Every structure is written in structure tokens, then in C-alpha cells.
Amino acid sequence: MPTVGDELEVDPLLPGAGVPLTATITSVPSEDVAAYALMLGDDALITAQRLGELVAKGPELEEDIALTNIALDQLGAARMFLQYAGRGLDKTEDELAYFRDEAEFRSCALVEQPNGDFGQTIAKVLLTSLYQQLLYRGLLDSSDEFLAAVAAKSIKEVDYHVEHASMWTVRLGDGTEESHRRMQAGLEMMWPHVDELFDDSPCADLIDSGVAVSPASLREEFDARLAEILETATLRVPEIPPARGQGRFGLHSPHLGYILAEMQVLARQHPGATW
């Protein structure tokens, strides 16, 4: 576990690890800051786990590798956020990932949704990465030095995620009749879970103190940028009522329990094992 003054270590095998993370953990984050870092880490961790399901299952070899790299980028961000959260919660990143129960996770419903077909997968990557791109850009000005440094490193990777998902959205949306139908259907499957991303209530106090970004303040730019991408793709913004997502407060979609069962089974069956 990192200690005061320690520099967070980044696995050199992770994509983007060559980007130096110079901030150090100079103090124990408060309970509220640790909870915020945990929320960011859970989103990235579950995104990585879901995309990891597609390893060797992509529609073509190049896309198989691309989605795997996006999953690894998300895993790298998750590790940094969870290490920082663990500093304030007196836990390791592995304890937070593998030994919390469903109600203790703070991931949003969007990242928990099944991959579905390729159109649905791309819709989820597009919506998630566009949100993260705006969020991390806002966190560059965070009063928390470590969160700002993680955002500075992660934004370089998320920029690629947005570019990649946008390219496929246009390619599918403005492609054949069938690809257009599937891409539109994928967006409509994911759309009810978008509103939850822009709820200020889980981090209201940290917004006032300058640590966190107001998610609600990102919505206008998110909608404008998404509308531009969809117009190019000859797709429409779905008109579907939002779901009442409460993942930030531990009330999750039915999918998270299955994700955790698969992700945590080895660590729980052999606690403390090394190899």
C-alpha cells in the first residue's frame, strides 16, 4: 500500500505507462475524497472487466486488439484511482477490487451493461469515453494534486477511446441498412443510463471545495458533441426516458453481481495467493 510521500507505481506494461505520473501521495485523502476516487476507479474497473470479455471475440483481429487496449487503459486508470482511495480507506487496490460486495461498489449502471452485439459495444464505449474525456479535462484543475495528475495521464488515453468509438459509430451508422439499425439499437439500449452520469449529488461537497468536477456542468457539452457525431453517422439521439440509476449509492443494475462473481472468484477462493 502506498505510504505518505510514496510515488504511485504504474505497471510499465500498461498502455500509456510511458506517460510519467509525477504527483506523489503526500497525505491521506479524506473519507470524502477517497470515496470520490473509489467512484472513478469503479467506473474504470467495471468498464475494463466488461471489455475484457471481448478478448479473442472481436469482429476482426485489429478490433480485437483495439478493444483489449482500451480495456487495459481503463484498468490502468482504475488501479491509480483505487490505490489512492485505498490510501484513505486503509486498503490495497486488490482488496477494493476483489473483496468488496456488490452494494459497496459505486460504479454507474452504464458501464455494467452487457456488451451485446458490436453496435451495442461501440455505443457503450462512445458514451462512456466521451463522458470520461470531459470529466478528466475538468479534473485537470482539481485542487487535489493527485487526482489532477491521474486525469492528466488518463486523458491522453481517453482521447483515443473517443476517437476510436466515434469512427466506428460513423462507419456503422452511415454504412449498410443493417449496420445502421444495429448502431441505433445499441444507442437506444444504453441511453436510459446516461442521465446517472451527470448527477452532482454523490460529490456535491467536493465540487464546492474544488476537488471534484460538477457532472451536471458537463452535460451541455456532452450533448452537443454527441449530437455532432450522430449527425455525421446519420443516427438520431434516442428519445427514451432515463432509468433511475442509483449505482453511486450502491443500488446497482442486475448485471453487476454476475460481473463481480466472475472477476472475484479466484481471489476469494485463494485469498493471499501469489504466483
N, C-alpha and C positions, 0 to 999 in steps of 0.2 A: 504494500500500500504506500502511496506517496506520502512523504512527511514534509513538514514545513521547510520551504526553501528548495525542495527537490524539483528537478525539471522533469516534466512528464515525458516518458519514453514512448516513442512511436515505432511500431514494428516496421523495419525498413522494407519488408516485403509487401506492405500495403500500398496500393496505388496512391500517388501523391505524397508518399512518405519523404520524398526528397525536399519537400517544402518545409523549411525549418519552423518549429514551434518554439519560440524563444521565451514565451512567458513562463514564469515559474509559479508554483503554488506557494505563495508567501504567507498565507493564513488559512485557517479553517473556514470554509464558507458557512454562512449562517444556515439555519434549517430551511428558510425560505429559498435561498439561493441554491442550496443542494437539491431541493425539490424541483426547482426550475430546470436545473441541469439534468435531473433524472427524467423529466418530461421530454426534453430534447433528445436525450440518449435513448429513451424507449421508442420514440418515433423512428429514429435511425436504425435501432436494433431490429425492430419488427419488420421494417422495410427490407433490411438486409436478409433476414430469415426468409421472407416471402420470395424475394428474387432468387435466393439460393436454391429454392425448389426447382428452378428452371435450368439449373446446370445440366448440360447434355440434353436439354429438351427444347432448345431454341429452334425457330423455324429454319435457320440456316447457321452454318458454323460461325460466321462473322458476328451474327446477332447473339448467338450463344455466348461468345466471348465478351461482347459488349455488355450484356445484362449481368454477367458474372462480375465484370469490373465495376459496374455501378453498385452491385451488392457489396463488393469489397470496400468501395469508397464509403458507403453507408456504415459498414461495420467499423471502419477506422474512426469515423465521427462518433459513433456510439461508444467506442472504447474511451475516447477522450472525455466525453460528457459524463460517462459512468464513473470513470476514475475520479473526476472532480467531485461528482455527487458523493461518491464513497468517502472522500476526504472529510466531508461534513457529517456523514452518517456512520462513520467508523466501520465501513465495509469495503471489501475489494470489489473490483468490477465483476469478477466471476460470481461472487455472492449475489450481487444485484441482478445479474443476468439469469443465473441458474437456480437460485434458492428463494426467489420471491414467488408468491402465489398470484393468481390472476388479478385479484382485487387490489394488489399492491402495485401493479403496473399503471402507467399514466399515458400510454400510447393512445392516439386518436383512432377512431373507427376506420378512417380511410386506409391507413397502412395495414390494417388487419384483414381487409377484404381479399378473397381468393383471387389468384391470378387470372383465372378464366381463360378465354382464348387470347390470341396475340393482341387484338384490338383492345380488350379489357385491360391487359397488362400495360400497354402503352398509355392508355388513358390514366391509369393509376400513377405511372411514373411521371407523366406530364403534370398532373395536378399536384402531386407531392413535391416534385423538384421545383416547380415554379413557386410554390409557397415557401420552400426552404431557401430558395435563392433570395427572395425578398426579405425573409426573416434574418438570414445570416448577414445580408448587407446592412440591415438595421443594427444588428449586434456588433458591427464594427465600431460603433460609437458607445458601446456598453461601458458603464462605469466600473464593471468587473473586468479587470485586465485579462484574466484567464479566458473568460467567455469570449471576449473580443478577439483573442489570439486564435482560439479554436475556429471562430467564424471566419477569420482571415484565411486560415488554411483550407477550411471546408468549402468556401465559396468558389475556389478555383476548380474544384471537382463538380460541384452542383451546376456551375455554368455549363459544363459538358453534358450533364444529365438533361438539362432543359433543351439544349441544342439537339441532342440525340432524339429525345421524345418528340420534339416539335417536328423534326424531319420525318419521323415515321407517321405522325399524325397527318401531315400534309400528304405524304405518299399514299397512305391508306384512304384518307378521306377523299382525295381527288384522284383516286385510282379507278378500280373497277366498281361496278354496282354492288358487288358482294363485299368488297373491302370497305366501301363507304358505309354500307349498312352495319357491318360489324364494328367499325370505329365509332359510329354514332351510338350504337347499342352499348359499347364499352363506356363511353362518357355518361350515358344515362344510368348505367349501373353504379358508377362512382359518385355521381353528382350529389345525391342526398347527404353524403358525408362531408361535403366541402365546408358547410357553414360552421361546423365544430372547430375548424382550424382558426377561425377569426374571433373566437370568444376571449375577451380580456379577463374574465373572472378568475381563471386559475392563477394569474400572476399580477393582479391589479396593484398590489403594494409595491412590487418590484418595478413596475412601469413607472410609478411615481418617483422612485428613487434613482431611476436611470439605469438600472441593471438590465431589465427586460425590455423588449420591443412590444409595443401595443399591437397585437394581431389585428385588431379591428382597423387600425390605421393602414394596414397593408391591403385591405380588400379592394379598394378602388383601383389601385394599380394592377392587382391580380386580375380583376375582371377585364380591365382594358387590354392587358397583354394577352390574356386567353382569347378574348374576342377577336383580336387581330390574327392569332394563329388559326383559329377555327374558320375565320372568313377565308383565309388562304386555302384552307383544306376543304372548302365548300361544305363545312359542317355547321351546325347550329348549337348555340348554348342551350342546354336542356332546361326545360321549364317543369321541374319536378320539385315538390315540397321537400324541405330539408328533413333529415332524420333528427331525432332528439338525442344526439350523441353525448355521452357523459363519461367517455374514456379518461378524461383528465381527472375525474373524481373516482376512478376505479370501477365504473359500471361499463362493461365492455360489450362489444358485439359477440355473438355466439362463436365466432371463429378463433378468438384469442386463446381459449383453453386448449384447442387442438394444436395450435402453433406451439404453445409452451410445452405441451406434453411431448412433442417430438424434439423440441430444442433442448429440453432439460433432462431428458430421460437418462442419458449416460452419466451426467454429473451427479444426479440424485441416486442412481444405483451404485455408483462407485465414488462416494464423496472423498475428496482429498487425493484421488488417484493421480499419478504423474506418469508420463511416458515420453 
